[in-house]
Amino acid sequence: MLAPYSWLKDYVEIDIKPKELADKMTMSGTKVEKIEYLGKEINKVVVGKILEINKHPNADRLLVTKVDIGKEVIQIVTGAKNINEGDYIPVALVGSTLPGGLEIKKSKLRGVESYGMMCSAEELKLDINNLPKEQIEGIYIFPERLPIGKDVKEVFGLNEAIFEFELTNNRPDCMSIVGLAREVAGTLNKPLNMPNIDIKVKKGSIEKYTSVKILDNDHCFRFTAAIIKDVKIGESPKWMQERLAKVGVRAINNIVDVTNYVMMELGQPLHAYDYNKLIENRIVVRKALPGEELTTLDGIKRSLDPSMLVIADAKKPLGIAGIMGGANSEVDENTCTILLEAANFEKDNLRQTAKKIGLRTEASTRYEKGIDPNLTMLAITRACKLLEEINAGTIVDGFMDVYPNPLNAHYVNVDPEWVNKFIGINISSKEMANYLESLGMEVAINNVLKIKVPTFRQDLKIPEDIVEEVARLYGYDKIPSTLMSGVTVLGTKTYKQKLEERVKNLLVSQGGYEICTYSFVSPQSLDKLNIPEDSKKREVLRLINPLGEENSIMRTTMISSMLEVISHNISHNIDEAFLFEIANTYHPTKSNIEKFPIENKYLCLGLYGNVDFFDIKGIVENILNELGISKYEFQRLNSLSFHPGRSAQVLYEGKILGVLGEIHPNVAENYGISKRIYIGEFNFDLLNQNSKLDKKYKTLPKYPSVVRDIAIQIKDNIPVREVEKIIENQKSPIIESYSLFDIYKGEQIPEGYKSVAYSIVYRNNNRTLTDREVDIIQNKIVLDLQSKIEASLRE
């Protein structure tokens, strides 16, 4: 935001230099990015009057002139053709400097001495947009008589410092000269002097001229209108044009310039409509109709849709609300009556509309950050006052003001003692109140400060916000440095964090690499995984503003993310890997999809290369053992994402901890993978809830164990878990453990059968076992296997 030093001084008495003011503003929280000193490259250039013009004795294309510069008359040789005796011109004296570093010296042109140079607008870096051609190409001629010898920087308003403020998004009130002046007043502890807005209205009634109707109160909070008749279109005053130029706004005509001036001054955008171009002379604020189009003031025809708010008359749109008006209601040289608008629109809808049509303006920039709806009446009254002062028209009595739900000031209470303690200072309640009142707040002092926060400060909502205001005006640099008090303790990790770290360390020790993937995935990922249509994993959270279709939903399973990574690695010639990730999946809340989603933490494993099902099964068993989870069970898994017969789910006390197995070949193909891929996905929250990290230690056994191996042939469709159940059902106290060590299919094994081999460990903790005791249990196991699953013993 640009702010001229002289414009700020209209509202605050400033008695310090620009650099000092910039430093103070930055320290009080309103950062000055830089200061531009206009005319700093122009020195010793004054107003001169041409007294005589004579032909050069030695050159037909040169002229010899006598120029009065106040203190003396000097001789200047020039080649300009657009000058006449009596003209007032800018004169660069000997020893002067011009933009670009040009230094003027005494010279001799074709034998005649010249003691200076007449300047063009381009040489002085002036705005040439509104100059006649001869002045652009020749010497600049002042349009009026001026004091001879006066510094041209004062004439052109170049003796000025322009501040460039870096504003934060929560301070839209500072996107105006008055808003910044209020900050200056607070910083310097000076009063703010608001501009005079008293106007002389003529008899008549605005109700006879127009009406305003808001059909969408959710997106238009207020609409204020005024009628100005007997309009005289022309140039705005020079002072107004200069001020607008200093803040980067080009002068157009008196009506448009006044609307821009008030926007820059107060922060409220205004727009003027040619009253006679309005069908039925009325205003309707509504959503655009399907298929409607509008050619905006920049000459571009824009397609509208029903999400966009428009300002319309009885039949057609006149402008895109808060962004730009339409060419069909533009003020031109034939305009005699205007309808002036000051409105307030909902910022999010306006921002989305500006993005859709690809157009951002000074007005939309302010609306997007949020403007105080109570500003419209002040702004439109100020504009009418200026139009009256420059004799641009006659103000019709009254204003049309539609304000369905007025915004009122809110209150915040703070304890002065708490404020002092919070900041680390010791100031009185009165001093705190003075700081806050200098920023436009009203403060009642009792045991607490009861602060009435004006509607233009919607960023002040809680006591901590008030603390910040007091601290920055008191001066951050004045707050004494103190050591932190209180007892400090070492931080510690939660049980769940320790558990997660333990699992990660275990997986890394087994050769695993941790990966980190996005929580946003493509909707097609569910199809690629063959997820059934009625699966809960199809109930997804969709992003309102996704980066793209491929990142438009929150994942409900981590398997797709793991397969994407594996596919990427394989395509980059990484032939084998063991990967893992612990992260969240996201699921909508059933009662209200608008509420925060349910986040479940999962562990995902991914293996490929020289591995098989038992590799990933072993890793899972190691994890469960590390977490102290025993007596879990592997059951056959029925899932379209996994290979039938090469996958399982892990149950513990009736709860499914997770799944593991070989990915179905069709799913792998969907990800461009031709290798066998083994995936595991486990609910980490359930692992956490059922973990037992406290280990119980016991002494080494005193008596030896007896190990017996058993190899049997069973039908291929019988899970090995059935074998294990038979071993467990013996319920013998001397069976210490068992383990599967071989599964075989091939030669010597009939088709449709497989060979499985177990090692069973026997031990008695009180004595040495005899062979007979072990044989009894071992033979019982063989008989049960033969009778219950038709197993045959292999020699």
N, C-alpha and C positions, 0 to 999 in steps of 0.2 A: 504494500500500500504506500503510495507516494503522498507526501504532505509537505507543502511549502512552509517555510519558517514564518513568512509574513501572514499566511492564512491562519496558522495556529495562533498568532498574536492577536487576531481579531476576537478570540474568545478567552484568552488567558493573558494576563500581564506577565510577559517573559522579559527578565532583565539580565539574562546570561547569554553568552555566545552560543552559536549552534553546536559546536563541538562539545561544550560542557553539558548542554541540554541532552545531547545524544548519549553521553556517558551516564547521566542521571536516569534517563529513561530506560536504558539497558539494565542498569542495576535494579530498577524497580519492576522489572519483569516485562517491559514492552521493548523488545530488542530493536535497535536501529542497525540495519544491515550495512548501510553506507550513507554518506552525505555527498550529494552532488552540488558543487558550487557553480551555478550558471554564470556564464560570462567570465570565468576565471582566466581564460586565455585572451580576453579583450582588455587592453590597457591603453590609456591616452587616446581614446576615440571620442570625439565631441561633435556637437551639433554646429554646423557651419552654414552661412548664408552666402550664395553666389552673388557677387556684386558686379563683376564684369566677365564677359566671355569674348576673347579675341582669337583670331587665327594665328597659328604658329608660323613664324616667319620662314622656317626651314622645312616644314612638313605639312602637307595638305590634310592628312588624316588626324592631326593633333590640334588641340585647343589649349590656349593659355588663359587661365582664369585667375581672378582675384576673389578670395574667399575670406569673409569675416568670421573669425573663430572666437570673438569676444574680446580677448586681450589685445589682439592685433589682427591685421589683414595680411594674409600670406598668399604666395603665388603657387598654383598647382597646375602642372601640365597633365592633360588627360586626353584619352581617345574616345570618351563617351559621347554618344550622339543624342541622348535623351534628356540633357540638362538645359535649363534656361536661366537667365538672370532672375534673381529673386527666389530661386528654389532653396529649400532647406534640406541639407544633405548630411550624412555622417562623414566626418573627416578624420582620417588616421594621421596623427601628427608625427613629426620626426621623432624617432625613439619609441613609437608605439608598437604593440604586438597584436597579432590577429590569430584566430583559430588556425591550428596547424603549425604554429611556431613562426609564422612570417613576421619579420621585423622590418619596419619602415625606416628608411634612411634618406637623408638629403641626396638628391640625384640630379643629373643633367640629361635632358632628353633633347637630342638634336641641337645642342648648344644653348638651351634655355633651362635654367635651374628650376627645380620643383621641390617644395618644402612640405611634402605630405602626399596623401592619396585619398581621393574620393572612393567610398566603399559601396559595393553592391550587397544585396541581401545574402547572396550565397557566400560572399567573403566573410560576412558576420555570422554565418550559419543560422540565419533566420528562417522561419517557416515561409515558404514561397507559394503555398497552395492557393492563397487568395490574392496574389499580386498580379498586376497586368504584365503582359509579355515583355514590354519594353523595360520594366523595372527588374524583371528576372534576368534579362540579358544585359542590362545596363546598370547605371547608378541608382541606388535606392533614394526615392524622393519622399520626404516626410509629407503626409497628407495635410498637415496643419502647421501653423506657426509655433515655434518652440523657442525657449530661451537660448540665445546663441552662446556657445561655449559649454552647454550642459553635457555631462557625461551620458553617452548613448545607452549605457547599461541601465541607467535610471529610466530613460525613455522607453526602452524595450522590456523593462522589468527583469533584466538579467542580473541585477545586483541582489541575488537571491540564493538561499541554501534550500535544497530539496532533500528531505529525509526519506529514506526507503525503509519502512518498518517490516520486520518479519513477524507475521501474526500467526498465532496458533488457531486451530480449527474451532476451539471452544470460545473464541472471542469475536463473533461476528459483529458485535457492537463497535469494534475498533476499525471496521472497514468503512470509516467515514472520518471526515476532518473533526467533527464535533466529538466523536467517540475517542479519537486520539487526543483531542484537546482536554477531554475529561481526565484522561490518564496524565497529561501534563500538569493539569491543575492539582491532581492528587499527589504527584511526585514533588511539585514545588510548593505544596500547601497554599495554593492560591485559589480564589473563587473562579467558577466557570461562568462566563458571560454569554448567555444564549442569544441568538440573533433575534431582532425585532420582527414579529410576524403580524402586527396589527394591520388590517386591510380595510379599505373603504368599499363596501359592497353597495351596489346600486339597487334600486327597488326592482322587484321581480321575484319570481320563485322558481327554484330549480325543478320542482315537481312538474311544472308546466312544460319543461324541456325534455326530461328523460326519466327513466326508471331503471332500477338495477335489481336483478333477480339471481340468486345463487342457487343452482340446482344440485351442487355437490359440496356440501358443508365439510366433508372429510378432507377435501383438498384445497378449498378456498375458505380461509378463516375470516377474511374481512375484505370488503371492497368499498372504497371511498371515491366519490367522483365530484368534479366541479365543472361548471360550464363557463367558458370565457367567450364573450361575443365581441363584435367589432374588432376582430383580430387584424393586426397589421404585421404581415410577415416581412422580416428584414434582418439585418445584421444585429447581433447582440452587442452590447457595449464592449469597448476595448478591454476594460478591466476584467470582464467576465471571460472573454476569449483567452486572455493571457493566463488567467488562473486555470482554466480548463486545459490549456496547452501544457502547463507545468505538471499536471497530474496525468498527462498522456491522453487527453480527450480532444478530438478535433472539433473545432467550431463548425456548425452547419447553418443554423438560423436562430433567431431569438427564441422561438418556442422550444425547439429541441435542446438548445443550449441551456435554457432554464431547467428543463427536466434533468439534464445531465449534471448541472451545477448542484441541484438539490440532492441528487443521488450521492454525489461525492461529498457534499457537506454533511448530510444527515444519515446516509446509508440506506435510504428508502428509494428503490427504483420507481420511476414514474413513466407514464406513457400518454401521449396526446393523440387522439383520434379526430379526424375531420368529421365533425358532427353531422354535416349534410350528406355524408356517405353512409350513414347508419340507417338501415331499413327500419322504419317505425321509430327511429331515434331512441332506441332502448338497448340496454346491455343485458346479456344473459351469460352467466358463467356456467359452463357445462362440459361434459366429456365430448370428445370428437365423435362424429357419427362414422360408421363403417364406410370406407371409400372416399371420405372427405379429403380435399387437398387445399393447400393455402400457399400462395406465393408471398414469401416474407420480404421484408424491406431490403434484403440483400439481393433480391431478384431471382431467388431460387424457389422453384415449385417443390413443395414438400408434401409427402403423403402422410396422412394422419391416421391414427387408430384409436379405438375406444378407450385405451388406457391413458390417453393424453388429455389434459385439461386445456380448454380453449376459451377465449373471450369472444363472444358472438353477438350479433344483433338478432333481429327476429328470424333471419333465414340463413345467414352465412357466418363462418368464423372470421373474426377480425384480427386475431393474433394468437400465438401460442403462449399460454399464460406464463408470465415471468421470464420469458426467453426473448421473443422478438415479435413485433407487430407485423401486420400484413400490409402489403402494398395497396390493397383495396380500400384502406382507410387512412392512407398516408397524408400528413399535412403538407400542402404545397403552396405555391404562390397565389392560388385562387381561394385558399381557405379563409373563411370569414368568421366561423364559429368552431370552437374545439371542445371536446369532452376530455377532461384531464383525469387520469386514473392513478390512484395510489392503492395498491392491494397487497394482501398477504396470502402466500400459498404454502402448501405442505412441501417440505424440502425434499423428501425421498422420491415422491412421484415426479417432482420437477427435475431432479437429477437424472432419473431414469429416462424421462422424455428427452432431455438435452443429449443424453448418450445415444438414444435411438436415432435422433435426427442429425447427430453429428454437429451440434451447434452450441457453443458456450459463449456467453456475453457477459459484460460487466454486471448486468442485472441478474442473470442466472447464477453467477458466481456468488453473489450475496444471498440470493434465495436458498441456494444449496446448503449454506451454512446455518440458516435459520435467522429470520428477522423478527424483531419485536412487532406484533400486530398492533400495538398501541402507538406505533410511529406514523401510521398512515395519515391521520388527521393533521399532525404537526407538519408533515412533509408537504401535503397538498396546500395547506394554508401558507407555508413559506413560499411555495412556488407561485401561488396567486399574488402574494406580496411583491415578489420580484417582477412578475409580469406587469403589475400595476406601476411599479417604480420606473420601468423602462418604457412605459406607455405602449405596451404590446396588445392591450385589449381591455375590455370592461368585464369585471367579475360579476356574474349573476348571483343574486342573494341566495345564501344557503349552500349546504353540501348534501349529497346523497351518500349516506353511510350505512351499509348493511354489515352488521357485526353480530352473528347469531349467538356465539358463545364467548363473551369477553374474557380475556386473560387477566387475572388479578395478580397483584404483588403477593409474594409469599413471605413467611417469617422464619427466621432462624434464631434460636436462643443460644448464647454462649456464656460461660462463666469466665470473667476476666482473669481470675486467679489461674484457672486451667489454661487459658491462652498464654499467660506469662510462663507457666511451667512448660508448656508444650514448645514454645519458641526458645526459652532460655534467657528471657529478659525480665525487666521489672518496670512496667509503665502503668500509668493510671487508667482507669476506665474512661475518663474524659479524653485522654490522648487517643485511646483506641477508637472512641466514637468519632473524634475529629478526622482520623484517617478514613474511616468508613463513610462518613458524611461527605468528604471531599470527592468520593467516587459515586455520589448520587443516592446513597442509602439514607434511610431515616433510622435513628437509634434512640431508644428509650433506655435510660440507665437506672436500674434498681439493683437488686442483688446479682442479677444477670443482665447482659446486654440483649435487649429484644430488638432485633434488626429487621426492618422492613426492606426486603430486597426488591429493587425495581424490576419490571418485567424484561428490561433489556439485558439483565444479568442472569440468564437461566443456568449459567454454569455454577452459581453459588447455591448449593442445596443442603450441605451438611456443615456442622461446626468446623470441621477441618478446612473447608473452603474459606471460611471467614478468617481462620488463623493465617492462611496463606496471604490474604489481602493485607492483614495487619503487618505481617512480617516483611513483605516486599516494600510497603510504604515506610515502615520504620527504617528499613535498610539492611539487606543481608550482610553488607560489609560492616555494620555496626554491632551485629550480634556477637557477643564474646565467645571465644572458644573455651569449651569446658570438657573435662573428661567424662566419659559415660559413667553413670552410677548404676548400682544394682549388682546383683549376683549373676555371674555368667556361668553357664553350665555347658559341658560338651554336648553336642548334638548326638543323637543316636538313630539308627535305622529301625524301622518297624519290623515286626516279625515277617510280614509279607515281603518286604524289601530284602531282608536277609535270606529268605527262602529263594527268591528270584536270583539273587547273586550266587547262591549255592548251586542252583541248577545250571546256571550259565557256566560256572567254573567247572562243573562236572562234564558238561557237554564239550567245552573247550579241551579238557584233558583227554577226551575221547576222539579228538581230531575235528571237532565241529567249528564252523565259522559263523559268527553272528551276523545277521543281515538286518536291515531297517527299510521297510517299505511304506508307501503311502497308504493312508486309511481310505482314500478316494479310489474307487475302481469303476470299471465300465459295467453298465447293465448287462452287456453281452457275456460277462464273466460267469454269470449264473447258468446261461445256456451252455457255455463251453464245458462246465462241470457236470452237465446232465442233471441239474437240480430239478426235481419234480415241480410241477406248477402249483401243487397244494402245499409245498414245503414252507415252513416258517422262515427259512432263509430267503424266500422270495419277498418277505415283508421288509422293505428297505427304506432308508431315509434318503430322500433326494435333496440335493443342494439347490438353493434358490438361484445362486449365481455361480454355476460351475465354470471351471477353467475350460472345459470342453466336454463333449459327450463321453469321452473315455475316462473322465474323472467326475462323473455326475452323481454317483451314489456312494454312501458309506458302506463299507464291506460288512457282511454278516458271517463270512468265513475267511480264514487266512490262507486257505489252500490255493485260491486263484493267485494271490500275490506271490506265494512260494513258487508256483509253476511258471509264472512270468519270469522270475529271477533265474530259475533253472534253464528255461528256454533261452534266455539271453546268454547265459554262460556256455551252454552247448554250442550256440551259434558262433561263439568266440573261441571255439576249440579248447574249452576246458572240459576234459573227458570224464572226470569224476569229481565228486564233491559231497561233503556232508554239511548241510546248512541248517540253521535254526533261528527262530525269532520268537520273542515274547512280546505281544502287543494286544491292542483292544479290537474287539468287534463291536458293532453298534446296531441296536435294535430299537424300533419305535416303542413308545409307551402306549399300551393298548387304550387306556382311558382318554388320552389326549395326545395326539401326534405332535401338537405344538410344544409340548413340554420337552425337557431335556431327555435325550435318548438313554436307554439302558446300555451301559458299557460293560462288557464281559472280557476279562483278560484270558488269552489263550496262548498255549505253547505250540508252535508248529515246527515239525522236523521234515527235512527233505534230503534224501540220499539218491545217488545214481552212480553208475560205474560198475566196478567189480564187487557188487553187493547183492544180497537177496533178502527175502522176507525176514529171515532169522537175524540178520544184522540189525534191522530197525527194531525187531522184537527184543533183542538183547539190550539195545540202548534204552528202550522203554522200561525194561525190567530193572536196569541200573538206576534209572531216575526214581522209580517207585521204591526201590530198596533204600536209596539215599534219603528219601523223604520219610522213611519208616512206615510205608504203606505195605502191609502184607495181606495174604489171603485174598488177593485179587484174582479175577478170573478172565481168561480170554474166551470170547465167544465169536462164532462165525458172524461176519458182517454182511448185511444185505443192503448194498448201496450201489446206485448207478454210477457213482464217481469212481468206485474201486473195482478191481478185478475180482470176480466171484471165485471163492476158494483160496485166494491169496490175500485175504484181508480179515481183520478182526476188530471187535470192540472190546474195551477193557472195562469190566464191571467191578465195583467195590461196594459191598453192602447194598446191592440193588441199584446203585447209581452208576450211570455211564460216565467214566472219567474221560474217555476219548476214543478215537479210532486210529487204526494204522493199517498199512498194507500197500499193495502195488496199485498204482493208478490205472484205471481202465484204459486199454489201448486207444479207444475212441477219444477219450478225454485228452490223453497225451498227444494224439494227432491234432486235436483242436488247438493245441499250443505249439504246434510245429515240432513235436518231439517224437523221435522214433525209438528211443531207448526205453528200458524199463525204469520207471521212477517209483520210489517208495516214499510215502508221505505219512506223517503222523500228526494228528491235531488233538490237543488235550485241553480241557477246561482248567486253566491254572488256578482259578478261584476255588474249584473243588479240590484240586491237589493241595492247596493251601489249607483249606478247612479240615482235611483228613490227614494232614502230615503230623508226624511225631518225631521231632528232631532230637528229643532227649534220649540218648542211647543208654541202655542198661548193659553193663559189662558183667561177664561171668568168667570164672577161672577155666583154664584149659582142662579138657576131660582127663580123668586119671586112668581110664580104661580104654583099650584099643577098640577101633571100629572094625566092622566086617563089611566089605563092599561086594555086592553081587550084581552082575549085569544080566539083563533079560532082553532078548531079541525076539520079536513076534512079527507075524505076517497078518495084516488085517485088510479089510476092504478099503479101497481108496477114498470112499465117501465118508468114512468114519473119522471124526476129528481126533487128534491125539489127546485132547482134553478128556475124552471118554476113558482112555487108558489111565490118565492121572487120577480121575475120580475113583476108579477101582482100587488104585494103590492107597489113596487117602481113606477110602471106606473100610480099610482093614482096621483102622483105629488102634493100631498096635503101638505101645509105648516105646518099642525098641526101633521103630522106623524113624531115623533122625532126619533124612532128607532124600530127595530123588531128583534126577535131572535127565532130560532128553539129550542124547548125544549123537543120534544118527537117524536120518530118514532116507530111505533108498528106494528107487524105482529103476528097473532095468533088467539086465540079464538075471536069470534064475528066479525072477519074481513074476508071477503070472500077470497078464494084463488085467487091469481093474483092481490090483492089489498094491500094497506098499509095505515096506519093512520099516519098523520103528524099533529103536533100541534105547533102553533106559538104564541108568546106573542108580542102584538103591543102596543107601548107607544105613547100616544097622549099628546100634550101640546101646549098652546098658550103663547107666551112670554109677551103678553101685557095684558091679562085678564084671568079669570078662564073660562074654557070650560064648555059648557052645555052638558047634555046627548044627546040632540037632534043633536048637531053638530057632536058628535062622532058617533052616530048611523048612520048618513047619509053616512059617509066614510066607516064604518064597513060593512054596508049592500051592498055598492057598491063593496067592495072587494069580498064579498060572491057571488054576482051575476056574477062577472067576472070569479071567480074560477069555477063556475058551467057551464058557457057558453064556456069558452076557454079550460079547461082541464077536463071537465066532472066530477068535484069534487062534492061530496055530503057532506052536513054538518052533523057532528056527535054531538049528544046531550050530 
